[in-house]
């Protein structure tokens, strides 16, 4: 007899797992492989900090990317507080603490979404503005955080904007042509109907 034994059979009602995608503004669909856009874009660079956007993954309704943070000469206090200061829901102070990373995107038509906006959690009502969700972790001097942006941007420039006063990063902006994302979205593959 081995260490791991199979579980006892379930009695009563058995539920089958289903792959139901969340509403488009919550995150990427579970039944789609994204089209990729191999982007590496440095949004800001200082003596001690680099903020970059990499690896765009586009879907029919939105896109994801990795926000890559590389930190040099991190103090013990910063290392301890960083997980909380990178969480978009953690800071509600006015004015914002200098240690808090501000990050967002701006579409060519002027609409924007930032990590200061509270994302909508109502699955029944589509938001009337773009949405930026983040998740992911890191530690020490390397942080890679996944972000979801809904909806797809219109044609024209798409800006990534950040500011991080405590790390010596003034408001900084870098742009790409949104056409790169729209083309990648055209390469997304739906695997099966959403259930």
C-alpha positions, 0 to 999 in steps of 0.5 A: 500500500502506497502513501497516497491512496485514492479518495473514497468515491463521492456519494450524492450529486457529482458536479462536472467542472465547466470552463465558463469565462468571466465577463470580458472586463474581468479577464481573458476568456478561458476558451481562447488562445491569445495572439501574441505581440512580442513587445519589450517597452521600457516605460521608465528608467532611473538609476535604481528602477526600470518599469517595462511592459513585455509580452502582450497577449491579445484576445477578441475583447481585451489584452494582457501584458506583463508589467516588469519591475526591476529594482536596484538598492532596495531598502529593507523597509521597501522590500517589506512594504512593496507587496502592499504598495504594488496592490492597486486596492491597498492605497486609499490615501490622499495624497498618495504615498511616494512609495506607491507605484502609479501605473495606467494605460491611455487609449488614442481617444483619451480614455484611460485606466489606472491602478488607482481606479477601482475595477468594477466587480458587477458581472451583470453590468458592462463598465462604461470606461476601460478597465485595468486588472492586475495580479501576480507577484514577485519578490525582492528586486524582481517583480512581474505582474500580469495585467488585463485591459478591457476593451481592445484599444482603438487604432492609434497610439496606446500609451503606458504611463507610470510614476513612482516618486520614491524610486526617482521615477517622474511621470513617464510615458511610452507609446506603441501603435495599437495596431500591433495589439489589434493584429495580434487579437486577430490571431487569437484562436477560440478553442471551443464554445464558451459554456 
